[in-house]
Structure formats: structure tokens, C-alpha cells
């Protein structure tokens, strides 16, 4: 099985909490993670033609395809099992509306949740999930 990769803002407290949430609920070991600021994150952004300076989203790379913003979030949730997978039903909402809500949180994430000086360092138990 090929693992899906989630690229995230490694200094964002909300993003780090989200990654920890996903790790705890990834029962099928489907996801791997890389901070956007890491060498792996930058290489994947370049490979898939994302702007490396744009740290306001997380990116899902799955089966050679990329997804960002609300679409990525919903596709990730779909893999988490019941009841979280039920949120995938919001995919029927037009993307411009979903992304508007996503952008509001992304724009204010540092103000609302804080920011670290450097990327998180995973503990020994979860280190294998990071690229």
C-alpha cells in the first residue's frame, strides 16, 4: 500500500494539533506527514507545482494526485472512519464556499492558536510517520 502524504505548516500550533489528531485516528496507517518547511516538504511542493512560499494550506498527495485546502481536509477525513468520515458529505458544497471557510481559519491560525519557533519534533513512537 502506498501511503498518502500530508504536507502541513510545521510551526502552526493548530496544524500540529491537527497532525497529532490524525495520527491518533489513522488506524489503517494510511498517512505520512512532512512539514511544508522541511526539505521533503519543499521537494514535494516543487514536484507537484505548489508555491513553496505559500504556507497557508496543507496539501494531500494521494495516488499521484494532489489536493489542497478544504478538499484535502475532506479527503483526509474520509479515511478516518466513523463518525469523522461522515464529514466527507460536505464535498457537495461548492469548493469556493468550502475554501472561503478554510481560508478564514488559515488566515487567522497564528493569531487564534499561536505559532512555534521551529517545526515540531515527533516522539520516538510517531517518528516513523514523518518523512
ROSE-4610 file (N, C-alpha, C; in Angstrom, 1 decimal, always signed):
// ROSE-4610
residu = [X/X/X/X/X/X/X/X/X/X/X/X/X/X/X/X/X/X/X/X/X/X/X/X/X/X/X/X/X/X/X/X/X/X/X/X/X/X/X/X/X/X/X/X/X/X/X/X/X/X/X/X/X/X/X/X/X/X/X/X/X/X/X/X/X/X/X/X/X/X/X/X/X/X/X/X/X/X/X/X/X/X/X/X/X/X/X/X/X/X/X/X/X/X/X/X/X/X/X/X/X/X/X/X/X/X/X/X/X/X/X/X/X/X/X/X/X/X/X/X/X/X/X/X/X/X/X/X/X/X/X/X/X/X/X/X/X/X/X/X/X/X/X/X/X/X/X/X/X/X/X/X/X/X/X/X/X/X/X/X/X/X/X/X/X/X/X/X/X/X/X/X/X/X/X/X/X/X/X/X/X/X/X/X/X/X/X/X/X/X/X/X/X/X/X/X/X/X/X/X/X/X/X/X/X/X/X/X/X/X/X/X/X/X/X/X/X/X/X/X/X/X/X/X/X/X/X/X/X/X/X/X/X/X/X/X/X/X/X/X/X/X/X/X/X/X/X/X/X/X/X/X/X/X/X/X/X/X/X/X/X/X/X/X/X/X/X/X/X/X/X/X/X/X/X/X/X/X/X/X/X/X/X/X/X/X/X/X/X/X/X/X/X/X/X/X/X/X/X/X/X/X/X/X/X/X/X/X/X/X/X/X/X/X/X/X/X/X/X/X/X/X/X/X/X/X/X/X/X/X/X/X/X/X/X/X/X/X/X/X/X/X/X/X/X/X/X/X/X/X/X/X/X/X/X/X/X/X/X/X/X/X/X/X/X/X/X/X/X/X/X/X/X/X/X/X/X/X/X/X/X/X/X/X/X/X/X/X/X/X/X/X/X]
num = [1/1/1/2/2/2/3/3/3/4/4/4/5/5/5/6/6/6/7/7/7/8/8/8/9/9/9/10/10/10/11/11/11/12/12/12/13/13/13/14/14/14/15/15/15/16/16/16/17/17/17/18/18/18/19/19/19/20/20/20/21/21/21/22/22/22/23/23/23/24/24/24/25/25/25/26/26/26/27/27/27/28/28/28/29/29/29/30/30/30/31/31/31/32/32/32/33/33/33/34/34/34/35/35/35/36/36/36/37/37/37/38/38/38/39/39/39/40/40/40/41/41/41/42/42/42/43/43/43/44/44/44/45/45/45/46/46/46/47/47/47/48/48/48/49/49/49/50/50/50/51/51/51/52/52/52/53/53/53/54/54/54/55/55/55/56/56/56/57/57/57/58/58/58/59/59/59/60/60/60/61/61/61/62/62/62/63/63/63/64/64/64/65/65/65/66/66/66/67/67/67/68/68/68/69/69/69/70/70/70/71/71/71/72/72/72/73/73/73/74/74/74/75/75/75/76/76/76/77/77/77/78/78/78/79/79/79/80/80/80/81/81/81/82/82/82/83/83/83/84/84/84/85/85/85/86/86/86/87/87/87/88/88/88/89/89/89/90/90/90/91/91/91/92/92/92/93/93/93/94/94/94/95/95/95/96/96/96/97/97/97/98/98/98/99/99/99/100/100/100/101/101/101/102/102/102/103/103/103/104/104/104/105/105/105/106/106/106/107/107/107/108/108/108/109/109/109/110/110/110/111/111/111/112/112/112/113/113/113/114/114/114/115/115/115/116/116/116/117/117/117/118/118/118/119/119/119/120/120/120/121/121/121/122/122/122/123/123/123/124/124/124/125/125/125/126/126/126/127/127/127/128/128/128/129/129/129/130/130/130/131/131/131]
x = [+0.8/+0.0/+0.9/+0.6/+1.3/+0.7/+1.5/+1.0/+0.6/-0.4/-0.7/+0.1/+0.5/+1.4/+0.6/+0.7/+0.1/+1.2/+1.2/+2.2/+1.4/+2.1/+1.4/+2.4/+1.9/+2.7/+3.3/+4.6/+5.2/+5.3/+5.1/+5.3/+3.9/+2.8/+1.5/+1.0/+0.6/+0.1/-1.2/-2.1/-3.3/-3.0/-2.1/-1.7/-1.0/-0.2/+0.5/-0.5/-1.5/-2.6/-3.4/-3.6/-4.4/-3.6/-2.3/-1.5/-1.5/-1.4/-1.5/-2.8/-3.9/-5.3/-5.3/-4.8/-4.8/-4.0/-2.8/-2.0/-2.8/-3.4/-4.2/-5.4/-5.9/-7.1/-6.8/-5.5/-5.1/-4.9/-6.0/-6.0/-5.4/-5.5/-5.0/-3.6/-3.0/-1.6/-1.5/-2.5/-2.5/-1.7/-1.5/-0.9/+0.6/+1.3/+2.6/+2.6/+3.5/+3.5/+4.8/+4.8/+6.0/+5.7/+6.4/+6.2/+6.5/+5.7/+6.0/+7.4/+7.9/+9.2/+10.4/+10.1/+11.2/+11.7/+12.9/+13.4/+12.5/+11.9/+10.9/+9.7/+9.2/+8.0/+8.3/+9.4/+9.7/+9.9/+10.5/+10.7/+9.4/+8.5/+7.1/+6.3/+6.5/+5.8/+6.3/+7.6/+8.2/+7.7/+7.8/+7.4/+6.0/+5.1/+3.6/+3.2/+4.2/+4.0/+3.1/+3.4/+2.9/+3.9/+3.4/+4.4/+5.0/+6.3/+6.9/+6.8/+6.5/+6.3/+4.9/+4.0/+2.6/+2.4/+2.5/+2.3/+1.0/+0.0/-1.4/-2.3/-1.8/-2.7/-1.9/-2.7/-2.0/-2.3/-1.5/-1.6/-1.6/-2.6/-2.6/-2.1/-1.2/-0.7/-1.1/-2.0/-2.5/-2.7/-2.0/-2.1/-1.6/-0.6/-0.1/-0.9/-1.9/-2.8/-2.6/-2.8/-2.7/-4.0/-4.3/-5.5/-5.0/-5.7/-5.4/-6.6/-6.4/-7.5/-8.6/-9.8/-11.0/-11.1/-10.7/-10.8/-9.9/-8.7/-7.7/-8.2/-8.8/-9.3/-10.4/-11.3/-12.4/-11.9/-11.0/-10.4/-9.7/-9.0/-8.4/-9.4/-10.4/-11.5/-12.2/-12.3/-13.0/-12.2/-10.9/-10.1/-10.1/-10.8/-10.6/-11.6/-12.6/-13.6/-14.7/-15.8/-17.0/-16.7/-17.3/-18.2/-17.5/-16.1/-15.4/-15.5/-15.6/-15.7/-17.0/-18.0/-19.3/-19.1/-18.1/-17.9/-17.6/-17.2/-16.9/-18.2/-19.3/-20.6/-20.5/-19.7/-19.6/-18.9/-18.4/-17.8/-18.8/-20.1/-21.1/-21.3/-20.8/-20.8/-19.8/-20.2/-19.2/-17.9/-16.8/-15.5/-15.2/-15.7/-15.4/-16.0/-17.1/-17.7/-16.9/-16.5/-15.7/-14.4/-13.7/-12.4/-12.5/-13.6/-13.7/-13.7/-14.3/-14.3/-12.9/-12.3/-10.9/-9.9/-10.1/-9.2/-9.3/-10.5/-10.7/-9.9/-9.9/-9.2/-7.7/-7.3/-5.9/-5.3/-6.0/-5.5/-5.3/-6.1/-6.1/-5.5/-4.9/-4.4/-3.4/-2.4/-1.4/-2.0/-2.9/-3.5/-4.3/-5.1/-6.0/-5.3/-4.4/-3.8/-2.3/-1.6/-0.2/+0.7/+2.0/+3.0/+4.2/+4.9/+6.2/+7.3/+8.5/+9.7/+10.3/+10.0/+10.5/+9.5/+9.7/+8.8/+8.8/+7.7/+7.6/+8.6/+9.1/+9.9/+9.1/+8.8/+7.9/+8.6/+7.8/+8.4/+8.8/+9.5/+10.0/+8.9/+7.7/+6.6/+6.0/+6.0/+5.4/+6.4/+7.7/+8.7/+8.6/+8.2/+8.1/+7.1/+6.1/+5.1/+5.5/+6.7/+7.2/+8.2/+8.2/+9.1/+10.3]
y = [-1.2/+0.0/+1.2/+2.2/+3.4/+4.4/+5.0/+5.9/+7.3/+7.9/+9.3/+10.2/+11.3/+12.3/+13.5/+14.0/+15.3/+16.3/+17.4/+18.5/+19.5/+20.0/+20.9/+22.0/+23.1/+24.2/+23.7/+23.4/+22.8/+23.7/+25.0/+25.9/+26.4/+26.0/+26.4/+25.4/+26.0/+25.2/+24.4/+25.1/+24.4/+23.2/+23.5/+22.4/+21.2/+21.5/+20.5/+19.7/+20.3/+19.7/+18.8/+19.3/+18.5/+17.3/+17.4/+16.2/+15.2/+15.6/+14.7/+14.0/+14.8/+14.2/+13.1/+13.4/+12.4/+11.2/+11.4/+10.2/+9.3/+9.8/+9.0/+8.3/+8.8/+8.2/+7.5/+7.4/+6.8/+5.3/+4.6/+3.2/+2.2/+2.6/+1.8/+2.2/+3.2/+3.6/+4.1/+4.9/+5.3/+6.6/+7.4/+8.7/+8.8/+9.6/+10.1/+11.6/+12.2/+13.7/+14.3/+15.5/+16.3/+17.8/+18.5/+19.9/+20.6/+21.6/+22.3/+22.9/+23.3/+23.9/+22.9/+21.6/+20.6/+20.4/+19.8/+19.5/+18.6/+17.6/+16.8/+17.5/+18.4/+19.2/+20.1/+20.8/+21.7/+20.9/+19.7/+18.9/+18.5/+18.1/+17.6/+18.8/+20.0/+21.2/+21.5/+21.4/+21.6/+20.6/+19.3/+18.2/+18.4/+18.8/+19.0/+20.4/+21.3/+22.6/+23.5/+23.4/+24.3/+25.4/+26.5/+27.6/+27.3/+27.1/+26.8/+27.9/+29.1/+30.3/+30.3/+29.6/+29.6/+28.6/+29.0/+28.1/+28.2/+28.6/+28.9/+27.7/+26.5/+25.4/+24.1/+23.1/+21.8/+21.1/+20.2/+19.5/+18.0/+17.4/+15.9/+15.4/+14.5/+13.8/+12.3/+11.9/+10.6/+10.0/+8.8/+8.1/+9.0/+9.8/+10.7/+11.9/+12.2/+13.4/+14.2/+15.5/+16.5/+17.2/+17.5/+18.2/+19.2/+20.3/+21.3/+21.9/+22.6/+23.4/+22.5/+22.9/+22.1/+20.7/+20.6/+19.3/+18.3/+18.8/+17.9/+17.5/+18.5/+18.2/+17.1/+17.3/+16.3/+14.9/+14.9/+13.6/+12.9/+13.6/+13.1/+12.5/+13.3/+12.9/+11.6/+11.5/+10.3/+9.0/+9.1/+7.9/+7.6/+8.4/+8.3/+7.4/+6.9/+6.0/+6.8/+6.1/+6.6/+7.2/+8.4/+9.3/+10.3/+10.4/+11.5/+11.4/+10.2/+10.1/+10.6/+10.8/+11.4/+12.9/+13.5/+14.9/+15.0/+13.9/+14.0/+14.4/+14.2/+14.7/+16.1/+16.9/+18.4/+18.6/+17.6/+17.7/+18.2/+18.1/+18.6/+20.1/+20.7/+22.2/+22.7/+23.7/+24.2/+24.6/+24.3/+24.5/+25.9/+26.9/+28.3/+28.6/+28.0/+28.3/+27.5/+26.3/+25.5/+26.2/+26.6/+27.2/+28.6/+29.3/+30.6/+30.3/+29.3/+29.0/+28.5/+27.7/+27.2/+28.4/+29.3/+30.5/+31.4/+31.5/+32.3/+31.7/+30.4/+29.8/+29.9/+29.6/+29.7/+31.1/+32.1/+33.5/+33.8/+33.3/+33.7/+32.6/+31.6/+30.5/+30.8/+31.7/+32.1/+33.0/+33.9/+34.8/+34.0/+33.0/+32.3/+31.2/+30.5/+29.3/+29.4/+30.4/+30.6/+29.9/+30.2/+29.7/+29.3/+28.3/+27.8/+28.5/+28.5/+29.0/+28.0/+26.7/+25.7/+24.6/+23.7/+22.6/+21.7/+21.0/+20.0/+18.8/+18.3/+17.1/+15.9/+14.9/+13.8/+13.0/+12.3/+11.4/+10.1/+9.3/+8.0/+7.2/+7.1/+6.3/+6.7/+8.0/+8.5/+8.9/+8.9/+9.3/+8.6/+7.4/+6.6/+7.2/+8.0/+8.5/+9.8/+10.3/+11.6/+11.3/+12.1/+11.9/+12.9]
z = [+0.0/+0.0/+0.0/-0.9/-0.9/+0.1/+0.9/+1.9/+1.3/+1.7/+1.3/+2.2/+1.7/+2.4/+2.6/+3.9/+4.2/+4.5/+3.7/+4.0/+4.8/+5.8/+6.8/+7.2/+7.8/+8.3/+9.6/+9.7/+10.8/+12.0/+11.9/+13.0/+13.6/+12.9/+13.3/+14.4/+15.6/+16.7/+16.3/+15.5/+15.1/+14.1/+13.2/+12.3/+13.0/+13.9/+14.7/+15.5/+16.1/+16.9/+15.9/+14.7/+13.7/+13.3/+13.1/+12.7/+13.9/+15.1/+16.2/+16.3/+16.0/+16.0/+14.9/+13.7/+12.6/+13.0/+13.6/+13.9/+14.8/+15.8/+16.8/+16.1/+15.0/+14.4/+13.1/+12.7/+11.5/+11.7/+12.0/+12.4/+11.3/+10.1/+9.0/+8.5/+9.3/+9.0/+7.5/+7.1/+5.7/+5.4/+6.5/+6.2/+6.7/+6.0/+6.4/+6.3/+7.1/+7.3/+7.0/+6.5/+6.3/+6.4/+7.3/+7.3/+6.0/+5.6/+4.4/+4.4/+5.6/+5.7/+5.6/+5.6/+5.6/+4.2/+4.0/+2.7/+1.9/+2.6/+1.9/+1.5/+2.4/+2.1/+0.9/+0.9/-0.3/-1.6/-1.5/-2.7/-3.3/-2.4/-2.9/-3.4/-2.8/-3.3/-4.7/-4.9/-6.2/-7.2/-6.8/-7.7/-8.2/-7.3/-7.7/-8.0/-8.2/-8.6/-7.7/-6.4/-5.4/-5.1/-4.7/-4.4/-3.0/-2.9/-1.6/-0.6/-1.0/-0.1/+0.5/-0.1/+0.3/+1.5/+2.7/+3.8/+4.4/+3.7/+4.3/+4.0/+3.7/+3.4/+3.7/+3.9/+3.9/+2.6/+2.2/+0.9/+1.1/+0.5/+0.5/-0.9/-0.8/-2.0/-1.9/-2.8/-2.7/-4.1/-4.3/-5.5/-6.7/-6.5/-7.5/-7.8/-7.0/-7.2/-6.0/-6.2/-5.1/-4.8/-3.6/-3.1/-2.1/-2.0/-1.0/-0.4/+0.7/+1.4/+1.8/+1.6/+2.1/+1.4/+0.2/-0.5/+0.2/+0.5/+1.1/+2.5/+3.3/+4.6/+4.5/+3.6/+3.5/+3.0/+2.1/+1.7/+2.8/+3.6/+4.8/+5.8/+6.1/+7.0/+6.5/+5.2/+4.7/+5.1/+5.3/+5.7/+7.1/+8.0/+9.4/+10.1/+9.4/+10.0/+10.6/+11.0/+11.5/+12.9/+13.2/+12.5/+11.7/+11.8/+11.1/+9.6/+9.1/+7.6/+7.1/+7.9/+7.5/+7.1/+7.5/+7.1/+5.6/+5.0/+3.6/+2.8/+3.4/+2.7/+2.3/+3.0/+2.7/+1.3/+0.7/-0.6/-1.6/-1.4/-2.3/-2.2/-1.1/-1.0/-2.1/-2.8/-3.8/-3.2/-3.9/-3.3/-3.0/-3.7/-3.4/-2.0/-1.6/-0.3/+0.8/+0.5/+1.5/+1.7/+0.6/+0.7/+1.4/+1.3/+2.0/+3.5/+4.0/+5.4/+5.8/+4.9/+5.2/+5.2/+4.3/+4.2/+5.5/+6.0/+7.2/+8.4/+8.6/+9.6/+9.3/+8.1/+7.7/+7.9/+7.5/+7.7/+9.1/+10.0/+11.4/+12.4/+11.8/+12.6/+13.6/+13.2/+14.2/+15.3/+14.9/+15.9/+16.9/+16.4/+17.3/+18.0/+17.4/+18.0/+18.4/+17.9/+18.2/+17.1/+17.4/+16.4/+17.2/+16.7/+17.3/+16.6/+17.2/+16.6/+15.5/+15.7/+14.8/+14.7/+13.7/+13.4/+14.6/+14.8/+15.9/+15.7/+16.7/+16.7/+17.2/+16.3/+16.8/+17.8/+18.7/+19.7/+18.9/+19.7/+19.1/+18.5/+19.2/+18.7/+17.4/+17.1/+15.9/+14.8/+15.1/+14.2/+12.8/+12.8/+11.5/+10.6/+11.1/+10.3/+9.6/+9.9/+9.3/+8.3/+7.2/+6.1/+6.2]
